Amino acid sequence: MTEEQTVQLLQDLVRRQTDSGDHAAQEALQGFVADLVSASARNVRVRRSGPGEYPWTLLTAGAGDGPVLLFACHVDTVPVGEPARWSQAPFAARIADGRLYGRGSTDMKGGLAAAVAALLEADRLGRNVGLLMTADEEIGSLGAPDAAAGLAGLDLGAVIIPEATQNRIVLGHRGALWLRVTAEGLAAHGSTPERGVNAALKLADVLVRAGKELPLGADGFLGPETWNLGTFSSGTAPNIVPDAAEAVIDMRIAGEGTTLLQWWQSQPEISGVDVLLALPALRSSVDGIEALAAVEVDSSPAPYFTDGAVLAQAAPGVPVLVWGPGSPAQMHAVDEFLELAALEDAARMFRALVGRWS
């Protein structure tokens, strides 16, 4: 695949809107990539998700003897938000000043385009390389468990997650623990609030206390654990004392998050705690992988989570590395763009890695 063809592929990918939760659109994009690869490759095998599963597609090249180098890419993107805030049409894939603009260009359709180039190179050279496409990563890696099950029987040697790392290998990231916490009160007329119990105020007290008392830890490599109030909802009208309140908390964790979960459960104002997402932290290494010796390794973790947290659990002991084109600052941004030079560098490095893989 030439540089021009890789850029054209990225344009085709960006022009296809694949919001998280839209399984039909995500499955269609995976099918588009599978058809393109099948039309260009000599010997690429295709495996797809079954009924009732989150859509996933696995493409594999090579003879099948020996370990497989796997590129794992999610195909969903976050919504555009308010289109009027964009100066570039989010799905036009316009190229200007050496940049390709559009939702998903950096996160992570640029990485997918570079991985396709690597897979076609593997087919040409007869290397054991795979490309796994997953769904709904942006809303909690929901499709990764089904996709990971589809890897059964594959002898994995290493997994590359081509998220935006400015083309440096990143060896891990914090996990994520998302909680829905609720408080209950007693409804009353807004003119006589003393007759009720305001659930919103109860929950607000806990949130203020969390900022001072939540037992957040830290890790020498992954950095400090954090918490964020993502959403807060309560009440039905200004003149009614709310009898229920709900908040969703996003905590990025270095360990299992057990003590953090217990803290929320122990607060007297809280009536319920539901775990919405529990992804472990990812830690990996390039030790022993000679094919990666020439690639720069970043000393810092990725600030975001990836499907790698799930894939690492499904393949214990297999290196799972985050490495792809683009800047994390462009992920989810208005006027998201990817530098074409970064895309071309990623495709070149991925093809070189395939050439060294044995």
Rosetta blueprint (number, residue, H / E / L):
1 M L
2 T L
3 E H
4 E H
5 Q H
6 T H
7 V H
8 Q H
9 L H
10 L H
11 Q H
12 D H
13 L H
14 V H
15 R L
16 R L
17 Q L
18 T L
19 D E
20 S L
21 G L
22 D L
23 H H
24 A H
25 A H
26 Q H
27 E H
28 A H
29 L H
30 Q H
31 G H
32 F H
33 V H
34 A H
35 D H
36 L H
37 V H
38 S H
39 A H
40 S H
41 A L
42 R L
43 N L
44 V L
45 R E
46 V E
47 R E
48 R E
49 S L
50 G L
51 P L
52 G L
53 E L
54 Y L
55 P L
56 W L
57 T E
58 L E
59 L E
60 T E
61 A E
62 G L
63 A L
64 G L
65 D L
66 G L
67 P L
68 V E
69 L E
70 L E
71 F E
72 A E
73 C E
74 H E
75 V L
76 D L
77 T E
78 V L
79 P L
80 V L
81 G L
82 E L
83 P H
84 A H
85 R H
86 W L
87 S L
88 Q L
89 A L
90 P L
91 F L
92 A L
93 A L
94 R L
95 I E
96 A E
97 D L
98 G L
99 R E
100 L E
101 Y E
102 G L
103 R L
104 G L
105 S H
106 T H
107 D H
108 M H
109 K H
110 G H
111 G H
112 L H
113 A H
114 A H
115 A H
116 V H
117 A H
118 A H
119 L H
120 L H
121 E H
122 A H
123 D H
124 R H
125 L H
126 G L
127 R L
128 N L
129 V E
130 G E
131 L E
132 L E
133 M E
134 T E
135 A L
136 D L
137 E L
138 E L
139 I L
140 G L
141 S L
142 L L
143 G L
144 A H
145 P H
146 D H
147 A H
148 A H
149 A H
150 G L
151 L L
152 A L
153 G L
154 L L
155 D L
156 L E
157 G E
158 A E
159 V E
160 I E
161 I E
162 P L
163 E L
164 A L
165 T L
166 Q L
167 N L
168 R L
169 I E
170 V E
171 L L
172 G E
173 H E
174 R L
175 G E
176 A E
177 L E
178 W E
179 L E
180 R E
181 V E
182 T E
183 A E
184 E E
185 G L
186 L E
187 A L
188 A L
189 H E
190 G L
191 S L
192 T L
193 P H
194 E H
195 R H
196 G L
197 V E
198 N L
199 A H
200 A H
201 L H
202 K H
203 L H
204 A H
205 D H
206 V H
207 L H
208 V H
209 R H
210 A H
211 G H
212 K H
213 E H
214 L L
215 P L
216 L L
217 G L
218 A E
219 D E
220 G L
221 F L
222 L L
223 G E
224 P E
225 E L
226 T E
227 W E
228 N E
229 L E
230 G E
231 T E
232 F E
233 S E
234 S E
235 G L
236 T L
237 A L
238 P L
239 N L
240 I E
241 V L
242 P L
243 D L
244 A E
245 A E
246 E E
247 A E
248 V E
249 I E
250 D E
251 M E
252 R E
253 I E
254 A L
255 G L
256 E L
257 G L
258 T H
259 T H
260 L H
261 L H
262 Q H
263 W H
264 W H
265 Q H
266 S H
267 Q L
268 P L
269 E L
270 I L
271 S L
272 G E
273 V E
274 D E
275 V E
276 L E
277 L E
278 A E
279 L E
280 P L
281 A L
282 L E
283 R E
284 S L
285 S L
286 V L
287 D L
288 G L
289 I L
290 E H
291 A H
292 L H
293 A L
294 A L
295 V L
296 E L
297 V E
298 D L
299 S L
300 S L
301 P L
302 A E
303 P L
304 Y L
305 F L
306 T L
307 D L
308 G H
309 A H
310 V H
311 L H
312 A H
313 Q H
314 A H
315 A L
316 P L
317 G L
318 V L
319 P L
320 V E
321 L E
322 V E
323 W L
324 G L
325 P L
326 G L
327 S L
328 P H
329 A H
330 Q H
331 M L
332 H L
333 A L
334 V L
335 D L
336 E L
337 F E
338 L E
339 E E
340 L H
341 A H
342 A H
343 L H
344 E H
345 D H
346 A H
347 A H
348 R H
349 M H
350 F H
351 R H
352 A H
353 L H
354 V H
355 G H
356 R H
357 W L
358 S L
